[in-house]
Amino acid sequence: MVKSYSKTANHNMRRPVVKEEVLEYLRTKQKQNEAGLAELEAFARQENIPIIQHEVVAYFRFLLQTLQPKSILEIGTAIGFSALLMAENAPDAKITTIDRNPEMIAFAKENFEKFDSRNQIRLVEGDAVDMLATLDEEYDFVFMDSAKSKYIVFLPEVLKRLKVGGVIIMDDVFQGGDIARPIEEVRRGQRTIYRGLQRLFDATLNHPDLTASLVPLSDGLLMIRKNKDNIILPD
């Protein structure tokens, strides 16, 4: 029994932002996970652990096989599903993944031991706010799938470690469509996330030194390309 994620966890990320019939098509017609990834996907669904939805899985396969990054940073490991997906599709990459949840860390360690056949993945235990400052590598691909209100907090440190031309992807940025509504229409318990995401959009979508794109897959992806060194974000 997994304790970290209750049945009443944030449901916004599970609310589709495209038509239900299109969503069903995306999730059933594209190549399904196999072997270890299929096993982890089934476990996550059973235990209500949030992992990336299948339309994002298919997109990541295409993107990673095309970009072939050599150094990947992930913030938000959970059970290790997305790290293993990235390892499978970028076989020459070294992957650093950060998580602070002891229960998820235990699952991830077990899954990496079992399925990380090329020993590509390094798990860093602790809060990303603290752990980012300890990393001395440069990365060409970053995936954030953690506390949505903290994306804007993590971003300055992530950009310092991202190579020029590198890509960041942040998951679940639409919050079931809440981000397009006035804050008064958003449930009080979600308003911290809403404010953090609005700060993120304000800082990135029109930044002169970044190329940013909002992609309506799953609960929304924000994709950012770093176009020069020494990026300064607005306060």
Secondary structure, 3 states (H helix, E strand, C coil): CCCCCCCCCCCHHHCCCCCHHHHHHHHHHCCCCCHHHHHHHHHHHHHCCCCCCHHHHHHHHHHHHHHCCCEEEEECCCCCHHHHHHHHHCCCCEEEEEECCHHHHHHHHHHHHHHCCCCCEEEEECCHHHHHHHCCCCEEEEEECCCHHHHHHHHHHHHHHEEEEEEEEEECCCHHHHHHCCHHHCCHHHHHHHHHHHHHHHHHCCCCCEEEEEECCCCCEEEEEECCCCCCCCC
